[in-house]
Amino acid sequence: MAFEGLADRLQSTIQKIRGKGKVTESDVKEMMREVRLALLEADVNFKVVKDFVKKVSERSVGQEVMKSLTPGQQVIKVVKEELTELMGGEQSKIAVSNRPPTVIMMVGLQGAGKTTTTGKLANLLRKKYNRNPMLVAADIYRPAAIKQLETLGKQLSMPVFSLGDQVSPVDIAKQAIQKAKEDHHDYVLIDTAGRLHVDEALMDELKQIKELAKPDEIFLVVDAMTGQDAVNVASSFNEQLGLTGVVLTKLDGDTRGGAALSIRSVTNTPIKFVGLGEKMDAIEAFHPERMASRILGMGDVLTLIEKAQANVDEEKAKELEQKMRTASFTFDDFLDQLGQVRNMGPLDELLKMMPGANKIKGLNNLQIDDKQIAHVEAIIKSMTKQEKVNPEIINASRRKRIAKGSGTSVPEVNRLLKQFEDMKKMMKQMAGMQQKGKKKGGFKFPFKPF
């Protein structure tokens, strides 16, 4: 995650004050010195840091902290609230026009990932909000920009409106909106041209498109990895166009994340979405409070639950829980679960959303290799139906055959069989405890599968 360095610094600073029964002004001062350094190192705008530290300091030495029963925790609460406020307070939702289609104009510099983000956002609108979007190729200058959007459209089975690169972007936008009305599309996403820097010609064209298309949203796509530059770009675009929102890309990269903390304060434009990877579903709505929780090591359970709900089959989950209770869980069930969890995103990212994950040693350096999961899948797929249901029949010669068929080694096959056997034993124990609990009215099955 982009905030890794900042998160580590803030969490260790907070840890020192967490359990304090009494918090003095010098405690708060020392903590604020650390917080200031952490934010500046994360490339947060200097003025933003100054204002943030001032607000937290004033509240932390005020009545609400000094007279509370747990001052240490109260200070942490203040830091979380102010961090949430800094990033925009509440989640800023996407507009919906009273007279469809809702028009979204996507703007930004070249290289920020604007075209890909346009496709990702359209995909999110369709999957999560049940909308029927249309993409518009209005970048006629960058070689292959139109082709790129058309390829994304094919990949997503989504219509792309294009008139080639010889028609003006203003005319393309005009005809696209008309076509969207005729075909009953409720969202139109216009992918406009970018440049390597902000210039007059680019802005004039964007202003003309804005005047004609009367967009409900103007989203600036900025690369979080450019740090302070992202804030400067956002300021320029906002002055000229009046942005309604920002989409931060590459927030999963090895970056200091200061842009996310500065943009809202400097431009007064909300961050509406964040890109978190290459895949077409690697985009999510930006929730300031959840991001503050993640930064402070408090986890992000709500996003985790949403990801599970979006990628998990309810019926299969109930069936699986029953199998776990009766310990009749097979390798086919295991394969199915693995697929559903993989759809939720990278496992190391999911783990970091768990509360207290910051306390697990080495989690930040944990690289859960997709290849390892692919190996497990290959091993299971190399088993016969009978072997998947009754792994105890897998003798030495069968193990050799499975290893050969899956392109793995016999020790890897052995390891998976041992882990699976241990898991089934644990399920049997839990099922036994569940039965005892029922008689005594006590123990409940401790978890449900996703």
Buried (B, 14 or more C-beta within 10 A) or exposed (E): BBBBBBBBBBBEBBBEBEEBEEBEEEBBEBBBEBBBEBBBEBBBBEEBBEBBBEBBBEBBBEEEBBEBEBBBBBBBBBBBBBBBBBBBEEBBEBBEBEEBBBBBBBBBBBEBBBBBBBBBBBBBBBEBBEBBBBBBBBBBBBEEBBEBBBBBBEEBEBBBBBBEBEEBBBEBBBBBBEBBEEEEBBBBBBBBBBBEEBEEEBBEBBEBBBEBBEBBBBBBBBBBBBBBBBBBBBBBBBEBBEBBBBBBBBBBBEBBBBBBBBBBBBBEBBBBBBBBBEEBBBBBBBBBBBBBBBBBBBBBEEBBEBBBEEBBEEEBBEBBBEBBBEBEBBBEBBBBBBEBBBEBBBBBBBBBBBEEBBEEEEEBEEEEEEEEBBBBBBBBEBBEEEBBEEBEEBEEEBBEBBBEBBEBBEEBBBBBBEEBEEBBEEBEEBBEBBEEEEEEEEBEBEEEBB
